[in-house]
Amino acid sequence: MNIAFIGGGNMAAALIAGLYGADNPPNRTRVSDPSPEARERLEAAYPVECFADAQAAVEGADVIVLATKPQVMPTVLEALAPLVERRQTVVSIAAGITIAAISRALGDDIPIVRTMPNTPALVGKGISGLYAGPACNDAHRKNAQRIMAAAGEVVWLDDEALMDVVTAVSGSGPAYYFLLTEALRDAGQAGGLPPATAAKLALHTARGAGEMAAQSELDVAELRRRVTSPGGTTQAALEALTEGGFNELVAKAVKAATERGRELSGEESGS
Ligand SMILES: NC(=O)c1ccc[n+]([C@@H]2O[C@H](COP(=O)([O-])OP(=O)(O)OC[C@H]3O[C@@H](n4cnc5c(N)ncnc54)[C@H](OP(=O)(O)O)[C@@H]3O)[C@@H](O)[C@H]2O)c1
């Protein structure tokens, strides 16, 4: 597979690292990025060729990954419009940019897969939501899946409007876990633990709980029940969280993020 990345920043580097760390690396990867530092960094770290503009990068590519910030996407799409061919799969990782917006610029017949990765992709532990536009067939979906699976897990959506919910759950989600870890650390410190000890306990509890839940075949609710002895310390803490409206608060946070995502992508506010 020949891949072109438009934008060679953090997320592109994470995907390239995953692709070249896997058993079946791409035949060829080209990157276009206006920043000489970004080009040098990528060429030093991976067997990729970098260019200042898009033309050389997309020539002969099977998949074109749009990996610039959403703000520069109109300029990127304008430059790509005369270059992209129907046989190429376009994979966008730009938050909030709809298939309709990309199709308007590139043409209705171009296969486009919209994806929403998250920051843990930078350590190969990401998860991405994927949605395939109407011009995509199975081969285009497979191409997109191969790229995004390089940085972690993938889930497919069959309704593009749900990409805003994916953004609210997993896109913004790492920040929620950071906040919880921060609060746990501060509470441990308030309870008398030395700051470094409180920080280490909170951090490794987050990592351990996440790993354990990801590896287990049990639902997280069951895992929670299994570590909650009746009348014990965990139950006392969970009751305080429930009484304080923890679940409702998380639901409210996800709803706020979903609505903000809809506003940013210029869609009408939904449910
Ligand atoms: N990072 C995340 O956790 C995350 C999560 C989900 C989705 N995303 C999406 O991933 C995309 C990339 O994010 P990132 O964190 O990798 O951003 P980034 O590190 O800023 O990378 C973007 C790169 O694109 C370059 N660029 C700017 N204009 C360009 C153009 N016309 N043609 C080609 N390259 C151009 C930038 O160069 P300059 O620096 O010189 O402008 C920069 O090197 C964004 O759309 C974001 O919404 C990121």
PDBQT file of the ligand as one rigid body, heavy atoms in Angstrom, charges set to zero:
ROOT
HETATM    1  N1  LIG A 301      -3.764  15.054  18.576  1.00  0.00    +0.000 N 
HETATM    2  C1  LIG A 301      -4.886  14.418  18.893  1.00  0.00    +0.000 C 
HETATM    3  O1  LIG A 301      -5.045  13.832  19.951  1.00  0.00    +0.000 OA
HETATM    4  C2  LIG A 301      -6.025  14.323  17.913  1.00  0.00    +0.000 A 
HETATM    5  C3  LIG A 301      -7.147  13.594  18.246  1.00  0.00    +0.000 A 
HETATM    6  C4  LIG A 301      -8.176  13.481  17.333  1.00  0.00    +0.000 A 
HETATM    7  C5  LIG A 301      -8.076  14.111  16.108  1.00  0.00    +0.000 A 
HETATM    8  N2  LIG A 301      -6.977  14.837  15.827  1.00  0.00    +0.000 N 
HETATM    9  C6  LIG A 301      -6.916  15.526  14.550  1.00  0.00    +0.000 C 
HETATM   10  O2  LIG A 301      -5.704  15.245  13.912  1.00  0.00    +0.000 OA
HETATM   11  C7  LIG A 301      -5.344  16.337  13.092  1.00  0.00    +0.000 C 
HETATM   12  C8  LIG A 301      -3.870  16.610  13.273  1.00  0.00    +0.000 C 
HETATM   13  O3  LIG A 301      -3.619  16.899  14.649  1.00  0.00    +0.000 OA
HETATM   14  P1  LIG A 301      -2.137  16.949  15.221  1.00  0.00    +0.000 P 
HETATM   15  O4  LIG A 301      -2.257  16.975  16.688  1.00  0.00    +0.000 OA
HETATM   16  O5  LIG A 301      -1.303  15.918  14.553  1.00  0.00    +0.000 OA
HETATM   17  O6  LIG A 301      -1.710  18.416  14.682  1.00  0.00    +0.000 OA
HETATM   18  P2  LIG A 301      -0.242  18.990  14.411  1.00  0.00    +0.000 P 
HETATM   19  O7  LIG A 301       0.769  18.293  15.239  1.00  0.00    +0.000 OA
HETATM   20  O8  LIG A 301      -0.359  20.478  14.476  1.00  0.00    +0.000 OA
HETATM   21  O9  LIG A 301       0.034  18.553  12.887  1.00  0.00    +0.000 OA
HETATM   22  C9  LIG A 301      -0.483  19.210  11.776  1.00  0.00    +0.000 C 
HETATM   23  C10 LIG A 301       0.655  19.408  10.785  1.00  0.00    +0.000 C 
HETATM   24  O10 LIG A 301       0.086  19.880   9.556  1.00  0.00    +0.000 OA
HETATM   25  C11 LIG A 301       0.954  20.871   9.034  1.00  0.00    +0.000 C 
HETATM   26  N3  LIG A 301       0.275  21.700   8.030  1.00  0.00    +0.000 N 
HETATM   27  C12 LIG A 301      -0.272  22.943   8.156  1.00  0.00    +0.000 A 
HETATM   28  N4  LIG A 301      -0.771  23.349   6.974  1.00  0.00    +0.000 NA
HETATM   29  C13 LIG A 301      -0.528  22.351   6.075  1.00  0.00    +0.000 A 
HETATM   30  C14 LIG A 301      -0.793  22.184   4.693  1.00  0.00    +0.000 A 
HETATM   31  N5  LIG A 301      -1.428  23.116   3.995  1.00  0.00    +0.000 N 
HETATM   32  N6  LIG A 301      -0.408  21.028   4.093  1.00  0.00    +0.000 NA
HETATM   33  C15 LIG A 301       0.214  20.066   4.789  1.00  0.00    +0.000 A 
HETATM   34  N7  LIG A 301       0.491  20.158   6.115  1.00  0.00    +0.000 NA
HETATM   35  C16 LIG A 301       0.123  21.286   6.748  1.00  0.00    +0.000 A 
HETATM   36  C17 LIG A 301       1.376  21.620  10.265  1.00  0.00    +0.000 C 
HETATM   37  O11 LIG A 301       2.502  22.436   9.999  1.00  0.00    +0.000 OA
HETATM   38  P3  LIG A 301       2.659  23.806  10.868  1.00  0.00    +0.000 P 
HETATM   39  O12 LIG A 301       2.883  23.362  12.285  1.00  0.00    +0.000 OA
HETATM   40  O13 LIG A 301       3.839  24.457  10.231  1.00  0.00    +0.000 OA
HETATM   41  O14 LIG A 301       1.361  24.567  10.711  1.00  0.00    +0.000 OA
HETATM   42  C18 LIG A 301       1.663  20.463  11.232  1.00  0.00    +0.000 C 
HETATM   43  O15 LIG A 301       2.984  19.970  11.052  1.00  0.00    +0.000 OA
HETATM   44  C19 LIG A 301      -6.255  17.517  13.483  1.00  0.00    +0.000 C 
HETATM   45  O16 LIG A 301      -7.183  17.746  12.458  1.00  0.00    +0.000 OA
HETATM   46  C20 LIG A 301      -6.958  17.037  14.715  1.00  0.00    +0.000 C 
HETATM   47  O17 LIG A 301      -8.321  17.473  14.740  1.00  0.00    +0.000 OA
HETATM   48  C21 LIG A 301      -5.935  14.953  16.695  1.00  0.00    +0.000 A 
ENDROOT
TORSDOF 0
